[in-house]
């Protein structure tokens, strides 16, 4: 192959006349440029490390402090109160400190630097103290207290100018450990209405015994960990919930993200990929240089950014008992799959990132490549099946030779790209189109994704895109931030020609993508086939129903004077009760990123107040005024639960960590064991949007993504994700399993539609109401 010859920098042969060397200038040039690029990255990281280390200070502020000290001495004012003279006494007598003037200047510089460093430390600690205040979250909308106003001014003053991505990391407070009595009380409150009297009495007895006997010892260890670790939850959550899970990642853990669904930029598959991949690597470069602005709540409170570090160049490496996240500092290629063939596509020519038109040409070359070798087509099913089986197969068949080299090319890639042969898009006239699109993103045909990679960029034949994302390295808002940048850059910055191709002219002398070579023996093919059958059975069992709710969106909900999230969550409770005739433990994902290295917390959204409202709605005996009162009470309760979760006073992460400590200590706790056994038959999540402003949504109302979704958490339960997409629409993704006689995703979706309409009718408002 041509690329194989070009990869050889030098050759030598031994002849009777001596040794003959042949050097490839082009390859040596590329090696040199690659080294230059690596050193540039190192220098940028060193510079950013220094700037981040002194934030909110800066070299300019240091110079101001030095000049102030020196200037004051010119007027015989000793701002150091004798410290400069004291420092001067400790300086060596010889060179280069021979003259008194030099010694005085150096002493002033040392004193000024000390004052500057102490000031930075003081500002950081003060900012951390200010960011520990969460009273603003519990205030009524439009009723800001004087304390909160003063707090906001102080935070703004101490936040500095032009912060880099990780500037606030050391100023974020640690996640607090709640008290055991508070957590146990909130837990019992969350299940009282879901258990009968006998079951509740048993749980209450177990809880009391746990609180009095077992919990104090466990809590001490947990508090000790919170003092020592940056976050007392996140490392255990990543390890025990994600990396030690032995179920297939496909459907059970990975989730998907959809493209823009109401507009289309091009039908050319390779061109759309060219722009998207270029935008992603541009984002990665900004990430490496910390040029991305930190996400700020209300434009004021910084969110933790640590999850972004492993977005690219990351792969989940399977193991027998636990997996490991392998993260590399850099990667210069992506791995590509098309019709059973794997490729290594270089992203750079020397130190220059390939232009979108060059990337389009490279992807088109892949689309035109010959068919796969035997056993190669379904190789991607290995990571889709059982993790233990994949770990064993990886060790047996992919640990040496050409298989190891090919697998390394995939696992060391920036990310994985899948070129599908089928087309998918959302047609508002065809309700099933969005669900089929979602199914293709969630699992594909079970072997055309690489579920171990941090994310797989999926491209359909008609140019539609999507993502399949591994969950261990980060939560959905993180990949959502990248995706918003990619879609905005694609639509409003890069653009296409009239024929749908990327702008510019390609470089025809670029070497083609490198076809990865495999040696798949029959024994390995049998293992791959076994994994495929496991994955196919899992995929075939998933029922996914995605739909756009058109009657109203956030605009009308606000007229009801309630939180949009609370409105949807209460509607889900009403829909679930109508669907199953009973209530269940409900999981809503909330975030704890206001704390350092925070990830998520659970909001138990099936509350006593929401069940009271649902029962009153179903009975239909009470007047609308009473129903509105019950609804508002349920909405206020939900909002309060959400705020508690965001501010570190949740229930489930605390109980989870107490359970982990009990296992380490070998302490049996019937209460914690019972809590862990309770299934989440309704798992929900709201999808974040507009984390970055790439365009004005009011001027471009059709530039809407449809969000994304995930598989059901319980075999007899539902998974529901939703995106309140602007003022006038909501997208829902409902999943369940065909094997359960209790669930039906489309039936539940229709119940959600009706529940939303019924609640809106209570307030007798319409889109036209002011």
N, C-alpha and C positions, 0 to 999 in steps of 0.2 A: 504493500500500500504506500501511496505517496507520502502520507504523514509519517510513516515509520522511517522512511529514508531521511526526512527532514529533521527527525528527532535526534539524529546522530551528530554530535558536535565535532567529533574527530574520529578518524580511523587510522590504523597503522597495519602494515604488512611487513613480514620479515622475508627478505630476498637475499640471494648470495651477495648482492652489492651492499647490503645493510638493511636498516629499518627505514621504511617509507611512510611518512606522516601525511595525512590529508585532513586539512582543517576546513570546517564549514563556517565561513564568516557570518552568514546570516544567523545561524544558531548561536554562535558566540555573541553576536549583537543582541539577540533576544535574551540570552542569559544575563548579559550586562544590564540591559534595561530592566529586567526583572529584579536584579539586585538593587538598582537605583530606586525602584518603586518600593521595595521592602524597607530600605533605609529611610525613605521619605515617610513611610507609615510609622516607623519607630520614632522618628524625630517629632512627628505630629502628636503621637501618643505621649511622648515625654513632655512636650509643650503643654498639651491639654492637662496632663497630670499635675503640672506645676500650677497652671491657671485654676484648675479645679481645687487644688490643695489650699490655695490662698483666698478662694472666693468667700465672702463678697468683696475681699480686697483685690487689688490689681497692682501691676508694676507702677502705674501712674499714681495710685494712692500712696505707695511706698515712697515714691519720689517727692510727693507733696509733704509727707511727714519729715523726710530728711531736710528738705529745703526750709521747712518751718523751723526746725531745730537750729539749722545753720543761720538762718536769717535772724532769729531772735538773739543769737549770740552777738550779732553785729551791733545790736542795740543794748548790749550788756544785760540781757534778760536770760537767766538760766532756767529754762523750762524743765530741765532734768533734775533740778533741786540737788545738784552736786554729784549726780550719778555719772555724768560725763567725765568729771575729774577723777572719780573712783575707777572708772574703766581705764582711763589713761594711765593710771598708776600700774595697772596689771599688764600693760602692753610691754613686749620685750624692748630692751634698750637699743639693740643694734639695728642694722638695716632690715626692712625699708622704713623703719619708724624713727629715723635719726632726728629729723627736724621737729620742733615743738608743734609747728603748724600742721604737719602731716599727722602727728599723733592726735592732735585735737580733732581734725576732720574725721579720722578713722573712728575715734571714740564716739563722736556724734552719730556717725553712720551705724555703729553697733547699737547705740542707745535707741536711735530711731527705728531700727529694724525690730528690736525687742518690743518697743511700744506698738509698732504696726502688727506684729504677730499676736500680742496680747489683745489688741483691738479686734482682730479677726476672730480669735477664740471667744471673746466676750460677745461679739455680734452673733456668732453661730449658736452659742448656748442660749442667748436671749431669743433668737429666732426659733430654736427647738422648743423652748418654753412656750412661746406664742403659738406655735403650731400644735401644741398639746391641748389648746383650748378648742372645744368643739361646741360651745354654747350656741354659736351662730346656726348650727344645723337644726336646733330644736326650736328656733324662733319662727313665729308665723310669717308667712310671705308678706312683705311690705311693712312689717313691724319690727324693724331693726333697733335693738337697744343701743343706748349710748356707749355701753361697754364694748359691744361688738364693733361699733364705728371706730372707737379709739383703737381697738385691736387691729382692725383692717388697715388703718393708717400706719400703725407700727410695723405690721408685716410688710406692707408695701415699701416702707422706708428701708427696712433691713434686708429686703430680697435682692437688692443690687440691680444693676443694669445688664441687659443682654446675658442672662445665665445660659450656660451650656447644659447639655442633656443631663449630666450627672452632678451639676453644681450643688443641688440641694440634698444629696444623699446623706451627708453627715449631719445635716440639720433636721432631718426627719426624726420624730420621736419613735421610740420602740413601742411595739404592740403591748399593751398592758395585760397582765394576767387577771381576769375577773376573780372575785371571791367565790368560793365554793357555794356558800348559802345562796348567793344571788343567782348563780348558774342553775343550781338544783331547783330553786323556786321557779325560774323562768321555764325550765324544762317541764316541770309538772303542770304548769299553766298551759303549756303548748299541747299536752296530750290529754288533759282532763276531759275534754269534750269528745275525744276519739275513742275512749275506753269506757266499758261499762263499770258499774260501781265496784264489782269484785276485782276487776283488772286494775282499776285505778288505786284501790286500797292496797293491792299487792305492790304496785310500783311506788306508792307513797311510803310503804314500810321499807322497801329496799333502799329508797332514796335517803330516808332518815338514818338507816343503819350505815349507809355509805358515808353520809355527811359527818356522822359522829365518830366512826371507827376507822375507816380506810382513807378517806379523803385528806385529812390533815397531813399525813405522811407523804402522800403523792403530791399534794400542793406545794410542800416545802421544796421538793426536788424540782418542780416546775418553775417555781419562783427563782430558784438558784440558776436554772437554765436561762431564764429571761434576763438575769443580770449578766450572764456570760455571753450568750449568743445574740446575734443581731436581731433575730426574730425567733420566738420560741415555738412557732408553728411550722414555718415554711419548709425547713429541711425535712422534718418528719412527714409532712404532707406530701412532698414530692416523692420521698422514698417509699412510704408504706401505702399510699393511695394509688400512686402511678407506677413507679419503677418495680415494685414487688408484686403488682397485679399480674396474674398468669393467664388471664383471658385474652383472646385475640384483640389487638388494638382496633382493627376495623370494626366499625359500628359501636363497639363497647366503650371506646375511649376517644378516638379521633373524631373530629367534627369538620363540617364543611362551611364554606363561605361562597356566596353567589356574586355574580357580575352585576353591572348595571342591566336592568331588565326592560326598561322602557325606551332606551335609545341604543343605536348600534353604530359604531364608528367605521367598521370595515367587515367584509365577508371573507377576507383573505387570511387564512389561518396563520401562515408564516409571518405575515406583516403584523398581525395583532400581537403575536408572541415577541417579535422583534422590539416593538415599543414597550411591552410589559416587562420583559427581561432587562432591557436597558434602564427602565424606571426603577426596577428593584435593585439593581447594582448601584445606581445613583443614590438610592436611599441608603444602601449599605455603606457607601462612602461617607455620606453625611453622618451615619451612625458611628462609624469609626472615628470621625473627626469631632463627634459630639456637637454637630451643628444643628441637630434637631432640637426644637424648643421643648422644654419639659411640658407635659400635660398639666394644666392648672385648673382646679375646680374654682368656678366663679372668676377665673382669670387671676386668682390670688393665692390659692392653697396648692402647693406642688404635690403631684402624685409621684410615688416611687417608680423609678425607671429601670430597676435592675433586671427585670425580666427581658428587656430588649437586648441584653448582651448576647443571648444565645439564639437570636432569631435566625441567623445565617450560619453556615458551616457547622451545623449540628446534626448529629444522628444518634438515635437510640440503639445502643449495642445490646443484643439479647444475651441473657445469661440463664442458667438453670434455675436459680432461686431469685435473682434480682437482675434488672437491667442497669445499664450505665449510660449516662448522657455524655457523648464524646463531642466536645466543642473545640474547634481549631481556630487559631487567631486569624487565618486567612484562607481563601480558596480562590483559585483563578479559573475555575470551570464549573459548569453545571452538568448533571447527568440527565440524559434524555431517553425516553422510551417511545417507540413507535412500532406498532404491529409486531411485537415480539423481539425487536432489536434494541440493543442498548448502545448509547453513544456518549462520548466525552466531548463536550463542546467548549472550546476555550473562549473566555470572555474578553481577553486582552490580546492586543498585538503589541508586544513589548510591554511598555508601561501605559499604553493608551487603551481605554475602554472602547470596545467595538461599538460603532454607531448602530442605531436601529436598523438601517438598511443593510448593513453587513450581517447583523444577526438574522434578519429575514432571509438573506441568501443562504446562511448556514442551516437554518431550519428547513428551508426548501430542499436543500441537498439531502437532509435526513428523510424527508417525505418521499424523495425519489429513490431511496436506497433499496437494494435487493431484499428478498424475504429472509426470515430468521433461520438459524440452524436448529437441528432437532433438540428438544428439551429446553430451548431458550425462551420460547414464547410465554410460557406460564411461570417463569422463574419468579416473577413478582408475587406469586401466590404464597411463597415461603413466609414473608413477613406478615401476610394476611391471616395465616392460620394460628395454631397454638404457639405461644412464645417459647415454651420448653422445647418443642419439636424443632422450631427454627434455630434455637441456640445449638442443639445437637447437630443439626444438618450443617450449620455454619462451621462448626468445628471439624466435622467429618469431611466435608466436600469443598469448603471455601477458605481453608487456612493456609494454602500453599499454591504455588504455580500460577497459571494464567487466571484461575478462578479467584484467587486472592487479589491479584492485580486488578481484575475487573470489579470485584466487590469494593476494593479500596477506592476506586474511581467514583463509585456511587456514594459511599459513606463519607468520602472526603470532599464531596461536591458542595457548592454554596447552597444548592437546593435541588430538587428533582422536578423535571418537566415531563409531563405525559401528553403525547399527541394522540388524541382519539380520532377514530375513523367515523364515528357517528356525529350527528348534529343535534344540538339542544338549544332551546331558547324559550322565552316566556311569551305565549300568545294569549292575550286576555280573552279571546274567543274560545280557546281550548283550555278548560280548567285543568286537565291532566298534564299539560305541558310543564308547568312549574314543578309538579311532583316528580315527573320523570327526570327533569333536570337535577333536582335535589338527590334522587337516588343515584344518578350517575356520579355525582360529586362525592356522595357518602361512601360508596364502595366500588363503583365502576363495574367491571366484569371480574373483579376479585384478583386480577393479576396485572392490571395496567396502572397501578399506583405503587409507590414505595412507602408503606405506612410507617416505617421507622424514621424517615427523614423529618426534620423540623416542620417542613411543609412541602407539599407537591403542588406545583402550578399546573393546572389542567386546561388544555386547549382543545376545543371541539372543532370539527371540520368547517363549521360556518363562522369561526372567529370568536365564538363565545368562550369566556374564561371562567375559572373558578379555582378554589383552593381546597385541599384536604390537609388538615393540620393535626400533627401529633400534640397531645395535651400536656405532657409532663413538663416541658420546658417553659411554658407560659400559658396564660389564659386568653380568652377570645379578644378582649380589647387590644391586646398587644399586636396580634396579627391584623386586627381591624385597622390599626393606625397605619401599618404598612400598606394595606389594601386601599385605603382612602387616598394615600399618596400616589399609588400606581394608577388608579382609575382617573384621578384628577390630572396627573401628568400626561397620561395617554390622551385624554380628551382635549385638554386646554393648553398644552405646552409642546407636545411632539407633533401630533397631527398626522394626516395621510394625504397622498395625492388623490386626484379625482378618480383614479382607477383602484384606489384602496390600498396602495402600497406605501411603505415607509418613505419619508422624504429623503432626498439625497441620492447619491450613486454608490453602488456597492464596490468593494475592492475585490476584483476577480482573482487576484493572486493569493488570497487567503487560503491556507491549507484546509481541506474539508474536515468536518468533525471526525473524530477517531472512533471507529466501530470497536466496541468492547468484545473481546474473544472469551468464550467459555468452553469448558470441557465437561459436559454433563453426562456422566455414565448412567446406565439404566437404573442402577440402585438409587441414584440421586433423583432421577426422573420419577421414580415411584414415590419418593418422599414428597416431591413437589406436587404430584397428583393428589396425594393424601391431604396435604395442606389446602390444596384447591377445593377439594370436596368439603372440608370443614368450613372454609370461608364461604363457599357457594351456599351451603345449607344455612349459614348465618345470614347472608345477604338476602336469600329468598324468603326468609322468615320476617324480614323488616317490611312493615307497611308504613309508607311515608305519604302524608297528605299536606301539601303546601298550597296556600291560597292568599290572595290579596283581598283584604277587607276594605271595600270601597265606600260604604255609607258615610264614614267620618274617620277622623284621626285625632291628633293632639289638640287641634283648634277647638273642636266641639267639647272635648273632655274638659278643657280648661274653663269653659263656660259653666260647667257643672261645679266649678270651684273645688276640684279635687286633683290629686296627683294622677297623671296618666298611668303610671305603673300600678298604683293602688287600684285604679279603675279596672285595668286589665286583669289583675290578679283576683279581684273579687268576682269578675265575670268568669274566670276559669273555675273558681269554686262552684259557682252556680251551674256552669256547664257540666262539671264533673258529677255533681249530685244528680242532675237530670239524666246523665249518661249511665251511672252505676247505681244510683239510689242510695249512696252512702258517701261519707267524707273519708279522707285519707291523709296521711302525713304528707305534707307538700314541701318540696325543696325549691327555694328561689335563690339563685346565686347573687351574692352581693360582693363588693370589693372592699379590701382593707388597705388600699394603696396609699392612704394618707399616713401610713406607718412604714418604716423602713423595711424593705423586702416583704411587704404585705402582699397577699394574693387574694383569697376569697374567704367569705364567711356565709353561713346559711341563714336565710330568713325563713322561719317556719310560718308560711303565709296562710295556712289553714288555722285561723284563730277562733276563739269563742265568739267574738263579735261578727266575724264573717259568716260563721255557720248560723248564727241567729238571723242574720239578714237573708241568707239563702233559704232557710226554712220558712221565713215569712213570705218570701217571694213565691215559693213553690205552693204554699197553702193558699195564697191569693185572697186572704180575708181582710187584710189591713189596708187602710187608705194610703194613697201615695205619699202623703205627708209623713206618716209613720215609717213607711219604707225608706223614704229619703233620710230620715233621722237615723235609722238603723244602718243605712249605707254609709253615711258620713262618720258614724261611730266606728264602723269596720275600717273605713279608709284611714281615719286618724290612727287607729291601732296599728294598721299595716305600716304607715309611714314612720311611726315611732319605733316599731320593730326593725325597720330598715336602717334607721339612723343609729340605733343601738349596735346593729351588726357592723356598720361602717366605722363606728368609733371604738371598736374593740370590746364591746359588751355583748357579743353574741353567745350562743349556747354551744354549738356543735364542735367548733375547733377546740374549745377548752376541754370538753368532755373527751374528744379524740386524743388530745395530748395526755390527759390523765390516764386514759386507757393504755397508751403506749408506755407510760411510766410504770403502770401496774404490771405490764408484761416484762419489762426490764427487771423489775424487782421480784417477779414471780408471785405477785399478790393477786389472788382471785377476788373479783368483785362482781357478784351477781347483778348489781344495778348497772354497771358499765356494760356487761355482757348483754343484758337485755336491751339496753339502748342501742348497741351496735347491731343487734339482730332486727330491729324494726325497719321494714323496707320503705323506700321512697317511691310510692306508686304514682306520684305526680311530680315530675322533675321539670322545673321551668327556668328560663333565663331570658332577660331582656338584652338585646344586642345594641351595643353602643354605636353611635354615629356622630359625624361632624366633630371628630376629635381634633382634626386640623381643617383649616379653611382653605381649600384649593380653589373654590369658586363660590359664587353667591347662589345659594339654593333658591332664593326668590326669583332670580333671573333665569335659572335653569331648573325648573321644578321637575322635569322628567329625568334628570340625572340622579336617579335613585337606585341604590342596590336593594336587593330583596333580603339582605341579612344572611342567615345561615341556620344550620340545625345540627342535631345529634340524635343518636339512637336512644331507645327507651332504657332507663336504668333498671327497672324491674321487669321480669318476664310478663307479668300481668298488669303492667302500668303504662303510663304515657310519658313521652318526652315532648315538651313544648318550648320552642323558642319563638320570640316575636320581636319585631322591630317597628317602633312607632315612627314611620317614615314621613316626617314632615307633618303638615297641618291636616291633611285630608285622607290619609290612608295608613293601614297597618298590615304588615306581612306576618303570617303565621306559618310555622313549620311543626307539624304534629307527627310524632312517630309512635308506633306500637308494634306488636308482634302478631302475625297471623295465627301462630300456634296457641294464642290465648283466646278462649271463648268469651272472656269478659271485656275485651277491648276491640275497638274498631276506629282507626285513625280518622277516616272520613266522617264517620258518625259523630265523633267527638268534635271535629272541626266544625260541623254544622251546628252543634250545640253551642260552641263558642260564638259563632256568628249571632245566633238568636239571643244568647245571654247579653252580648254587647248592646244589641238593639233594645232589649227589654229594659236594661238599666238606663240607657239614654232616654227612653220614653218616660221614665219616672220624673225626669227633670223638664220634659216638654220643651226641649230646645232643638234647634235645627242649625244647619250650616249658615243660614241667612241671618240668624239672630245676632244682634250686636251685643 
